[in-house]
Amino acid sequence: MTHDTLNHIRALHAQATRAAVAIHALRAATCTAATLLILAAIDFVLRLPAPLRLIITLTLLVLAFRALYRLAAPRNWKTPLVRFALAIEKQRPQLHGRLASAVELAQTTPPEHEATSPAAAALHADALRQLNQLPVRDLTAGIINPRPLRQWAAITATLALVWASFALVAPGFAAAAAGRWVLPWAAGPWPTLVTLNVIDARTVRPLRSPLHIAVETPNSSADRRVLLQAHWHVGDHTFETHDQVVMNHAANDPDAPARFEAWLQPPAELIRHLETATAGTAHATVFLESGWDTYPPVSIPLAPRPRITSTTATITPPDYARPPLEPNTETLNLDQADATLTSIPGSTIDISLKLSRTINPQFTTITAAGDTDDTLTLNTTLTDNTIQLTLSQPHEPLTLTVNARSNDGLSLPRPPSISLEPRPDRQPTVRLLRPAADERVLPNAVVSLHATAADDIAVADIALMATLGDNTLPITDNKGPAPTLELTIDWPLETLGLTPGDTLTVTAAANDTYRLHGETHPTAYSTGRTIIIVDEQQLARQLQQDINLIDRRIARALAEQRRLQAEDLDTATPGQQRLAERLAELAEDARQLRNRAERNRLSDEALNQLMDQLAEGLDNAARAADRAHEQLEQAENETDSNAQQGREAQAETAAQLQALREQLDDTSAAMQAVEDARAIARRQQELADQSARLLPQTLGRRPEDLPDDLRQQLEQLKAQQDALAEQTQRAADQWREQARQLANESDSQRAQDLAEALRQAAEALEAGQIPQQMNQASAQVQGNRLANANAQQQQIARQLQQIAEQLEQNTTDSQQQQDLLAAIVDELNRLLEEQTILRDNTSLADERELSGLVTPQRTLRLQTLAALEQVEQLANQPAAESGVRDATVSQATAVTALRNSRQTPGLEAQTAAAEALRSAIETLQQQLRQDLAESVERQRRELQKAYRALAQQQRELRQSVLTVREQRPVTRRRITLAGIADQQWDHRNDTLELQDRIAEASVFNAMHLRLDELGQRITRQLRAGYAQNDLTRSQNEIATTLDIMADALDQPAPPPPDENADNSPAGQGGQGQPQQPPLVPDLAELQLLRGVQAQLLAQTRALEEQAGTQPTAEQRDAIQTLAIRQRELAHYGQQMLRKQQDRNNQP
């Protein structure tokens, strides 16, 4: 018997058991989920406290354990097999009574390995046979019903889906519900939008600023989201654009609250709509949701910030400034940047600001900040969207700041500011342009005056006035108002009754139009110009000094022209242009000098003629220099015809300048003697005129019978006559000494001629017994014999005038002798060149051609005879005269030989003539070189003397500063220093005049530049009242440098150049004009370099000893300055070395 039926029953039993277990589990899960949902709902509504939740949780846990225990008990879920069989019998009546007993009997059969009784085994086998015979399989099909299991599974799945949906839709709530019941003792809150960080709904937000939304939720372990929606509308008009933002936040810390933030930008159409209107407000309605939790909608007002659309400022000048100033309107862009307005104090400023929104007057202010002491009045007018502001420009800077709010409560994006900068109305500046400096004029002169006045606003008037003693003389004026006023007048002095010695001070004065609050500017005055009334002698002397200055500038121009002749085209062309401009300026200065003489109505015809010739010569030289520049500029190379013409024009310029220099040669001693003689003659004539006026009043009366006033006048006339006698005697002695010095210092013909002229003038004074006659006239005046005295005085005046004229004539003859000597040398050079050419032609001609050379040789002899006549006019030149005469004899012999076609005798005679001419030329050139060297040596001694005098003067000024700087009070010290400053400035000008005389000396020029710099600095410091140690050190440096320059001029003059026969025309020894030696030789420049180098070395050592190891910044600067000067001196030394090398390399 098999066990198939029993096994089938057992399988059915196991299947039924599993279904029962599943049903119990689904029932438990369903109850648990339902319980949790019910508890969560109750907790969400009632917000159960933690203790109550804990009690409920514990109670539910007890019930859950009890249910589990019951479910886990075998009796509750494990049914015995027999009972299972009985259950089958209930459902299948066909098996009633048989299945259960058979199963029970089959279960009681022992196992096979145990021993049983036969009876029991037989019984068991019979039970199995009966069981197998039952139709169990057919009757038990579908015995287990699956429907309960499916029902409970559907219920459980439905509850699980509800929980999942709840967790997805409201994870925060789901998590909060689970957390509150899993951990009932924890005080976990339900997720609510506890904070809505939106600006108060009553506050209007700026339209263009993003709308900031911030939301906070409680802690949760899951990802959290907040849904935000915003609806934008203006009044009843709703814009289509809506913003829907999902704000996510993943919490790193589950216990931390979550914060959600979003920025909403209003729609562009909404912004355009509102910004085009001056009023109106938009609203943003914000909806917030988080899971099942919502927040009441919030309506937030929005409006655009007000902005400044336009700003205009109208500046109206004060009354005193109109005209020339007129109201001016400016447009400001305050919306982008701050603005600045500039106006003069007292101007009325009207500012209009137009805003894009209607402004709220209660919250609109304009503040002023600044350091002004003025009483500031702001007149402000506010309309719907416009701010009107009116104020007066203060004297100090002021800043206006605009703070405005619209009716919406919004302020400007940036408070704009307007800076008011005052433009001070300054005092007018007055300049007296003519005369440019103090001037000396004659009593009947016409003075040219020119003054200008300028002001930043306007000048009311300008006037010229003169001060004579305590009297002020108005000259002329000009009324304004105008920004610039000028005055030009030729002022005749003859109506003022002036006499030599009177002093006029001419000043220009100007008044400003400034009138504000009762205040005015003081009258502005120019620097005064002093007009000193002199006699003709003093004026002529000053004019001669000015001519000497022009002469020195001509010397510099001549040196520059000669340098440019040796330069290439690229360098010479721009230099020639500058030289032409300088010569034009020189010509203008010469014309101004001539005009000055004309304005003074000077009666010295010789001096007037000299100035005319000077101006004309400089004009010619300037035109030639300009022509040279034009030709050189058009030239392409040196062989171009334009270049050749330019070089010829350069040579012409140099020749004209040389001629001017020769014409203006320094004859100071002779000219001074002429001026002294003229002055003595004029003074004697004045005394004669006085005695003639007194004669009618004193005629026939004894001196003791005369009234006191007449007797006093006679005594004064006698004293003046005695003084003139002494002056005349001193003049005679001075002329004699000058004649001796000229004769001893130089053997040149010119020096001897000048010495002779001075000697003759002195002898004429002594021969005529002029001083003795003056003494006799004085005695006659004292005895009231005025008739005799007057006659004698008239005779003395005529004699003096004759002596002056003779002296002038002799001086002029001496100059003419030198000019004649130079002209004869040129002529003899030309004759020598032609004689050499004739000799060469004679050597090349045959006998038939010799007769054709007779006429040229005869013509040349006639020209040589004419030159001989000129040589005979020269004094003390017998050798030259003999040489020219021998040349004429040889030329006559040559004519005879050529006429007879005798070539050899003709050549010998022509050679002899050439040698005789060469000998005469060398003699005359030697004389010219000697004259030039002596002239230069004399000028060098005068220059040295001037340097020493300036050095001594500088030491005296330094001593004055040392004495004054301790003076008290300070005001008196400043006044005294100002006077010393004027003297220092005069010293600087005197030093500057000497610079024109050493134009070609580079080291001397450099020292003059240094002296000029120090002189200007010292003058500025003295005028500022400064008199410290560095100033006196600078003064000491000037004096020391001047001494060094004077010592350097002690160097001997260089020997005259070796002009041999190799440099002659046609290679035969003819020579041109000898060159004037330099005023400052190279040895003097080297000596100056050594002296200045030693001076700088001493200053450097003194500074280093004073500074020590830690020099101050001032000491470092001083040492650095000395180092720079050392390098400059080294540079000049290298230049001189190269110059000497170039000179040695010349053939």
Secondary structure as UniProt FT lines:
FT   HELIX           4..46
FT   HELIX           50..72
FT   HELIX           74..77
FT   HELIX           81..91
FT   HELIX           93..95
FT   TURN            96..98
FT   HELIX           99..107
FT   TURN            112..113
FT   HELIX           118..133
FT   HELIX           136..139
FT   TURN            140..142
FT   HELIX           147..169
FT   HELIX           171..182
FT   TURN            184..185
FT   STRAND          195..196
FT   TURN            201..202
FT   STRAND          205..206
FT   STRAND          211..217
FT   STRAND          224..234
FT   TURN            235..236
FT   STRAND          237..249
FT   TURN            254..255
FT   STRAND          258..264
FT   HELIX           268..275
FT   STRAND          282..290
FT   TURN            291..292
FT   STRAND          293..303
FT   STRAND          308..316
FT   HELIX           319..321
FT   TURN            322..324
FT   STRAND          328..332
FT   TURN            334..336
FT   STRAND          339..343
FT   TURN            345..346
FT   STRAND          348..355
FT   HELIX           361..363
FT   STRAND          365..370
FT   STRAND          379..382
FT   STRAND          386..392
FT   STRAND          398..403
FT   STRAND          405..406
FT   TURN            407..408
FT   STRAND          417..422
FT   STRAND          429..434
FT   STRAND          439..441
FT   TURN            443..444
FT   STRAND          446..468
FT   TURN            469..470
FT   STRAND          471..492
FT   HELIX           494..496
FT   TURN            500..501
FT   STRAND          503..512
FT   STRAND          515..516
FT   TURN            517..518
FT   STRAND          519..520
FT   STRAND          524..525
FT   STRAND          529..533
FT   HELIX           536..566
FT   HELIX           569..599
FT   TURN            600..601
FT   HELIX           605..634
FT   TURN            638..639
FT   HELIX           641..663
FT   HELIX           668..698
FT   TURN            699..700
FT   HELIX           703..705
FT   HELIX           708..745
FT   HELIX           749..767
FT   TURN            768..769
FT   HELIX           770..782
FT   TURN            783..784
FT   HELIX           786..844
FT   HELIX           847..850
FT   HELIX           851..853
FT   HELIX           854..873
FT   HELIX           878..899
FT   TURN            900..901
FT   HELIX           903..964
FT   TURN            965..966
FT   HELIX           970..995
FT   HELIX           996..998
FT   TURN            999..1000
FT   HELIX           1002..1023
FT   TURN            1024..1025
FT   HELIX           1029..1048
FT   TURN            1049..1050
FT   HELIX           1061..1063
FT   HELIX           1065..1067
FT   TURN            1068..1069
FT   HELIX           1082..1107
FT   TURN            1108..1109
FT   HELIX           1113..1145
//
